[in-house]
Amino acid sequence: MSALTLEIDLHRNSERQGPGSSEETIKALELTSISKKKDLKLADIGCGSGGQTITLAQNIDGHITAVDLASDFLEELNEKSKLFKIEDKIQTLKESMDCLPFQEGSFDIIWSEGAIYNIGFEAGIKKWREYLKPDGYLCVSEITWITNTRPQEIEDYWKTECPEINTASDNIKILEDNGYALRGYFCLQEDSWITNYYKPIEKRFSSFLQRHKYSESAREVVKVYKAEIELYRKFKEYFSYGFYVAKRDK
Ligand SMILES: C[S@@+](CC[C@H](N)C(=O)[O-])C[C@H]1O[C@@H](n2cnc3c(N)ncnc32)[C@H](O)[C@@H]1O
């Protein structure tokens, strides 16, 4: 079984696959001044099993196209949509975020929590701009330095995991240079990492290992997550996910 398949399996039936919270999803939504508009069209890119998609669907009047490459996550999202009786508001789509079948100017809001790193912040915001209506909004969370200097250990870790990691001011400049005007920024609180993401993963380690008969590759997946969690606990004052809310310039 590939490392990716194992990772998807580790996240099976989890509420979310990255740090975040419904409060922060709503906070970002409120920073767009169109959140109360009727019949909004929203794309949620790298939606995973839809932790934020469900919150969004419950808080907008409109329709969401929820995109991910992993069918398992999309199936979970379809199940949840039925459970919450909002299946008419969410359509799932299995596509890659770097090659989306969207027409220019289709969406009022492009949303992406903890997923743009898969194609890179700059490449993503450039590519997705064309799918926005002229006064549409981009709402993305991305791993971000929250101090200007930091210990070498954490610098080296994130430079390997996510070479494009920047400070918020650098990312805001990238947004401004690429046809967006910032409308709001905040970084995720500690609970969104620990309570909502890492603790639930830690609880799944043992059943995951059992399911995979303690194979070397399953143990490796757990080891990598444990190292990441340890680094978060040690260096959390130096990085977080930054949430960027920006309006498309004309
Ligand atoms: C860290 S998870 C975040 C999921 C969700 N937004 C959340 O916060 O719970 C990143 C997601 O991006 C998806 N992904 C990775 N590469 C992708 C690609 N090229 N196109 C679409 N989705 C992709 C993964 O399957 C995964 O669901």
The ligand as a Gaussian input file, in Angstrom:
#p B3LYP/6-31G(d) Opt

LIG

0 1
 C       -4.412000      18.859000       4.608000
 S       -5.802000      18.269000       3.723000
 C       -7.007000      19.548000       4.071000
 C       -8.418000      19.049000       3.871000
 C       -9.525000      19.994000       4.343000
 N       -9.546000      21.244000       3.608000
 C       -9.403000      20.271000       5.818000
 O       -8.887000      21.357000       6.197000
 O       -9.812000      19.416000       6.624000
 C       -5.342000      18.586000       2.037000
 C       -6.339000      18.032000       1.009000
 O       -5.880000      18.324000      -0.313000
 C       -6.169000      17.205000      -1.144000
 N       -5.278000      17.269000      -2.309000
 C       -3.951000      17.007000      -2.377000
 N       -3.496000      17.237000      -3.620000
 C       -4.563000      17.648000      -4.362000
 C       -4.743000      18.040000      -5.704000
 N       -3.724000      18.081000      -6.550000
 N       -5.972000      18.410000      -6.118000
 C       -7.043000      18.373000      -5.265000
 N       -6.936000      18.021000      -3.969000
 C       -5.715000      17.658000      -3.527000
 C       -5.934000      16.015000      -0.245000
 O       -6.597000      14.857000      -0.738000
 C       -6.503000      16.518000       1.068000
 O       -7.879000      16.226000       1.180000

